[in-house]
Amino acid sequence: MDIAIKRAYLDAVPTDGTRVLVDRLWPRGVNKARAQIDWWPKEITPSTELRKWYHQNPEQNWDEFQQRYRLELTQQEATLQELLQLAQQQKVTLITAAKDEQHNHVVVLKRVLEQSLTSLE
């Protein structure tokens, strides 16, 4: 199991494996052909309401955002299972446009996936 996170503005390389865009909106200024996105499951991204709420005050809202996003993810079991199956078979790189590489939804999603994969082993 190998799950990585990469910004959408970095070049795609063969070692990325399957590239999964995990942002609700397409990254500004990124050419679709150059991005080489294999899958774009918008349903596992934070809801518009949650995303807007979080961005009002990211530092203050980070802890609660993680909890609320995890709760939203429980409503997307089928897509998460599909992503987990993919990650069990090959490397998966979660692609995002998020600037803050430590405090964003992709970090939370990766943790959820890794915890689920660990429990399956």
C-alpha positions in Angstrom: 0.0 0.0 0.0 1.5 3.3 -1.1 -0.5 6.5 -1.0 1.1 9.8 -1.7 0.0 13.4 -1.9 1.1 15.8 -4.7 0.2 19.3 -5.7 -1.6 19.6 -9.0 1.0 22.1 -10.2 3.8 19.6 -10.2 4.5 17.5 -13.3 3.1 14.0 -13.5 5.7 11.3 -13.4 5.4 7.5 -14.0 6.1 6.8 -10.3 2.9 8.7 -9.3 0.9 5.5 -10.1 -2.8 6.2 -10.4 -3.4 10.0 -10.1 -6.6 10.8 -8.3 -7.8 14.4 -8.2 -9.4 15.0 -4.8 -10.5 18.6 -5.1 -14.1 19.6 -5.9 -12.9 22.3 -8.4 -10.4 21.8 -11.2 -7.1 23.4 -10.2 -6.8 26.9 -11.7 -4.4 27.1 -14.6 -3.8 23.4 -14.9 -4.1 21.9 -18.4 -6.2 18.7 -18.3 -3.9 16.8 -20.7 -0.8 17.7 -18.8 -2.4 16.9 -15.4 -2.8 13.3 -16.4 -5.6 12.7 -13.9 -6.9 9.1 -13.9 -9.9 9.6 -11.7 -11.8 12.6 -10.2 -14.2 11.4 -7.5 -15.7 14.8 -6.4 -18.0 13.1 -3.9 -15.1 12.4 -1.5 -14.1 16.0 -1.3 -15.4 18.3 1.5 -18.8 19.7 0.8 -18.9 23.3 -0.4 -20.3 24.4 2.9 -17.6 22.7 4.9 -14.9 24.0 2.6 -16.1 27.6 2.9 -16.5 27.4 6.6 -13.0 26.0 7.1 -11.4 28.7 4.9 -13.0 31.5 7.0 -10.4 30.8 9.7 -8.2 27.7 8.9 -6.0 27.9 12.0 -8.9 28.1 14.4 -11.1 25.6 12.5 -8.6 22.9 11.7 -9.4 20.5 14.5 -13.2 20.7 14.0 -12.8 20.6 10.2 -11.0 17.2 10.5 -13.9 15.8 12.5 -16.6 17.2 10.2 -14.8 16.0 7.1 -14.4 12.5 8.5 -18.1 12.5 9.2 -18.8 13.5 5.6 -16.6 10.7 4.4 -18.7 8.1 6.2 -21.4 9.0 3.7 -19.2 8.1 0.8 -18.4 4.5 1.7 -18.6 3.1 -1.9 -16.1 5.6 -3.3 -13.8 5.1 -0.4 -13.9 1.3 -0.8 -13.1 1.7 -4.5 -10.1 4.0 -3.6 -9.0 1.5 -1.0 -9.1 -1.4 -3.4 -7.1 0.6 -5.9 -4.5 1.5 -3.2 -4.1 -2.2 -2.3 -3.2 -3.0 -5.9 -0.9 -0.1 -6.8 0.5 3.2 -5.8 -2.1 6.0 -5.6 -1.2 9.7 -5.7 -3.8 12.0 -4.3 -3.7 15.3 -6.3 -4.7 18.6 -4.9 -4.3 22.3 -5.5 -4.1 23.1 -1.7 -1.3 25.5 -0.8 -1.0 24.5 2.8 0.5 21.0 2.6 0.0 20.2 6.3 -3.6 21.4 6.9 -5.9 20.4 4.1 -8.6 17.8 3.4 -6.2 15.5 1.5 -4.1 15.0 4.7 -7.3 13.9 6.4 -8.4 11.7 3.5 -5.0 10.0 3.4 -5.1 9.2 7.1 -8.6 7.8 6.8 -7.4 5.6 3.9 -4.3 4.4 5.7 -6.2 3.6 8.8 -8.7 1.6 6.8 -6.0 -0.3 5.0 -4.2 -1.1 8.3 -7.4 -2.5 9.7 -7.8 -4.7 6.6 -4.3 -6.3 7.1 
